Amino acid sequence: MAIFGRNDNKKSAAAIKKCATTIAYGTQIKGDIVLTSSLHIDGEFEGTIHSDHIITISTQGRVIGDIIAKGIIINGLFRGSIQSPTIEILSQGNVKGKLTYHELTVEKGAKVEGETLVRESAALESTIPTIEAESPLSLTEEK
């Protein structure tokens, strides 16, 4: 039995959506990210993030920019604007900016400064982009 079958590169959209992307500690990224998966940030990111899943900023994570996502968990530094049905700011979170949400949780010790706007969950979910998962690229495909 072969380790790699012919159908290994043909993952279902459901399987692709269960994956998580990580920006590792020591990594700096500037630009725009569109995801069909969760994102865990241990490094630094500057730009725009759109995801139909959860974005997590760890204690080492630093984000400057705009996020539109299904949910946000912040335990690091964030500067910018967020649109999400749920925002959770953990005890080491340091947030400055504009937060638009339906449900906000702030743990003791977290720092929050800026504008907060409460919206209906359905209105916020309509702003989350519907992202279609594409088939993974193959190095053997010809263009």
Kinemage of the C-alpha trace (Angstrom):
@kinemage 1
@onewidth
@group {chain A} dominant
@subgroup {mainchain}
@vectorlist {calphas} color= white
{ca met a 1} P 0.000 0.000 0.000
{ca ala a 2} L 1.406 3.375 -0.991
{ca ile a 3} L 1.812 6.155 1.529
{ca phe a 4} L 0.696 8.770 -0.963
{ca gly a 5} L -2.398 7.915 -2.960
{ca arg a 6} L -3.585 9.593 -6.120
{ca asn a 7} L -6.349 11.411 -4.258
{ca asp a 8} L -4.153 12.899 -1.507
{ca asn a 9} L -4.298 16.393 -2.989
{ca lys a 10} L -8.085 16.300 -3.386
{ca lys a 11} L -9.314 17.371 0.029
{ca ser a 12} L -12.943 18.195 0.598
{ca ala a 13} L -13.942 21.780 1.329
{ca ala a 14} L -14.975 20.655 4.826
{ca ala a 15} L -11.528 19.201 5.508
{ca ile a 16} L -9.794 22.358 4.284
{ca lys a 17} L -11.991 24.556 6.518
{ca lys a 18} L -10.934 22.545 9.606
{ca cys a 19} L -7.289 23.514 9.100
{ca ala a 20} L -5.690 26.328 11.075
{ca thr a 21} L -3.133 28.827 9.854
{ca thr a 22} L -0.430 30.087 12.214
{ca ile a 23} L 1.727 33.183 12.025
{ca ala a 24} L 4.652 32.033 14.166
{ca tyr a 25} L 6.534 34.053 16.756
{ca gly a 26} L 9.314 36.007 15.043
{ca thr a 27} L 7.344 36.299 11.783
{ca gln a 28} L 6.296 39.716 10.470
{ca ile a 29} L 3.672 39.958 7.739
{ca lys a 30} L 2.217 43.030 6.008
{ca gly a 31} L -0.701 42.751 3.608
{ca asp a 32} L -4.155 41.255 3.298
{ca ile a 33} L -5.201 37.763 4.336
{ca val a 34} L -8.408 35.980 3.289
{ca leu a 35} L -8.945 32.677 5.090
{ca thr a 36} L -11.289 29.722 4.999
{ca ser a 37} L -9.795 28.551 8.279
{ca ser a 38} L -8.948 29.746 11.748
{ca leu a 39} L -5.875 31.922 12.239
{ca his a 40} L -3.572 31.862 15.273
{ca ile a 41} L -1.178 34.813 15.522
{ca asp a 42} L 1.975 34.501 17.628
{ca gly a 43} L 3.977 36.896 15.433
{ca glu a 44} L 3.271 40.352 14.013
{ca phe a 45} L 0.717 41.227 11.345
{ca glu a 46} L -0.158 44.559 9.757
{ca gly a 47} L -3.033 44.778 7.287
{ca thr a 48} L -6.498 43.329 6.756
{ca ile a 49} L -7.814 39.909 7.752
{ca his a 50} L -11.072 38.386 6.496
{ca ser a 51} L -12.039 34.963 7.812
{ca asp a 52} L -15.188 32.920 8.149
{ca his a 53} L -13.625 31.315 11.252
{ca ile a 54} L -11.998 32.356 14.540
{ca ile a 55} L -8.945 34.642 14.766
{ca thr a 56} L -6.770 34.255 17.872
{ca ile a 57} L -4.066 36.738 18.877
{ca ser a 58} L -1.809 35.122 21.494
{ca thr a 59} L 0.123 36.873 24.264
{ca gln a 60} L 3.091 37.281 21.883
{ca gly a 61} L 0.868 38.309 18.958
{ca arg a 62} L 0.719 41.864 17.627
{ca val a 63} L -1.851 43.025 15.065
{ca ile a 64} L -2.344 46.458 13.518
{ca gly a 65} L -5.171 46.701 11.011
{ca asp a 66} L -8.727 45.635 10.321
{ca ile a 67} L -10.357 42.285 11.025
{ca ile a 68} L -13.687 40.927 9.833
{ca ala a 69} L -14.248 37.415 11.160
{ca lys a 70} L -16.712 34.999 12.723
{ca gly a 71} L -15.011 35.417 16.109
{ca ile a 72} L -11.971 37.053 17.685
{ca ile a 73} L -9.976 36.060 20.777
{ca ile a 74} L -7.345 38.596 21.846
{ca asn a 75} L -4.686 37.946 24.474
{ca gly a 76} L -1.989 40.111 22.872
{ca leu a 77} L -1.848 43.562 21.304
{ca phe a 78} L -4.413 44.809 18.776
{ca arg a 79} L -4.724 48.251 17.170
{ca gly a 80} L -7.390 48.922 14.540
{ca ser a 81} L -10.995 47.941 13.873
{ca ile a 82} L -12.871 44.686 14.331
{ca gln a 83} L -16.246 43.548 13.028
{ca ser a 84} L -17.294 40.220 14.520
{ca pro a 85} L -20.363 38.699 16.168
{ca thr a 86} L -18.200 37.687 19.164
{ca ile a 87} L -15.107 39.356 20.586
{ca glu a 88} L -13.307 37.941 23.611
{ca ile a 89} L -10.504 39.937 25.220
{ca leu a 90} L -8.479 37.841 27.643
{ca ser a 91} L -6.581 39.066 30.714
{ca gln a 92} L -3.392 39.982 28.820
{ca gly a 93} L -5.243 41.577 25.902
{ca asn a 94} L -4.404 45.164 25.022
{ca val a 95} L -6.896 46.617 22.545
{ca lys a 96} L -7.175 50.109 21.092
{ca gly a 97} L -9.592 50.866 18.275
{ca lys a 98} L -13.145 50.440 17.061
{ca leu a 99} L -14.962 47.228 18.014
{ca thr a 100} L -18.265 46.308 16.389
{ca tyr a 101} L -19.819 43.192 17.900
{ca his a 102} L -22.932 41.454 19.170
{ca glu a 103} L -21.291 39.849 22.197
{ca leu a 104} L -18.197 41.203 23.989
{ca thr a 105} L -16.334 39.487 26.834
{ca val a 106} L -13.526 41.282 28.670
{ca glu a 107} L -11.539 39.462 31.364
{ca lys a 108} L -10.173 41.198 34.437
{ca gly a 109} L -6.771 42.718 33.657
{ca ala a 110} L -7.468 43.345 29.963
{ca lys a 111} L -6.964 46.857 28.594
{ca val a 112} L -9.547 48.253 26.179
{ca glu a 113} L -9.601 51.778 24.768
{ca gly a 114} L -11.692 53.119 21.929
{ca glu a 115} L -15.149 52.948 20.449
{ca thr a 116} L -17.494 50.009 20.954
{ca leu a 117} L -20.632 49.461 18.904
{ca val a 118} L -23.229 46.770 19.564
{ca arg a 119} L -24.987 45.350 16.483
{ca glu a 120} L -27.404 42.527 15.836
{ca ser a 121} L -25.641 39.234 15.263
{ca ala a 122} L -27.323 38.684 11.884
{ca ala a 123} L -26.160 42.093 10.626
{ca leu a 124} L -22.562 41.314 11.594
{ca glu a 125} L -22.635 37.808 10.152
{ca ser a 126} L -23.737 39.271 6.824
{ca thr a 127} L -20.446 41.235 6.699
{ca ile a 128} L -18.353 38.069 7.078
{ca pro a 129} L -17.199 37.101 3.612
{ca thr a 130} L -18.353 33.776 2.242
{ca ile a 131} L -15.121 32.252 1.116
{ca glu a 132} L -15.088 29.273 -1.194
{ca ala a 133} L -12.251 26.851 -0.575
{ca glu a 134} L -10.237 26.154 -3.684
{ca ser a 135} L -8.379 22.964 -4.440
{ca pro a 136} L -4.792 23.005 -3.209
{ca leu a 137} L -2.186 23.848 -5.818
{ca ser a 138} L -0.245 20.985 -7.270
{ca leu a 139} L 3.386 21.303 -8.277
{ca thr a 140} L 2.742 18.942 -11.165
{ca glu a 141} L -0.136 20.914 -12.698
{ca glu a 142} L 0.642 22.740 -15.910
{ca lys a 143} L -0.698 26.184 -16.580
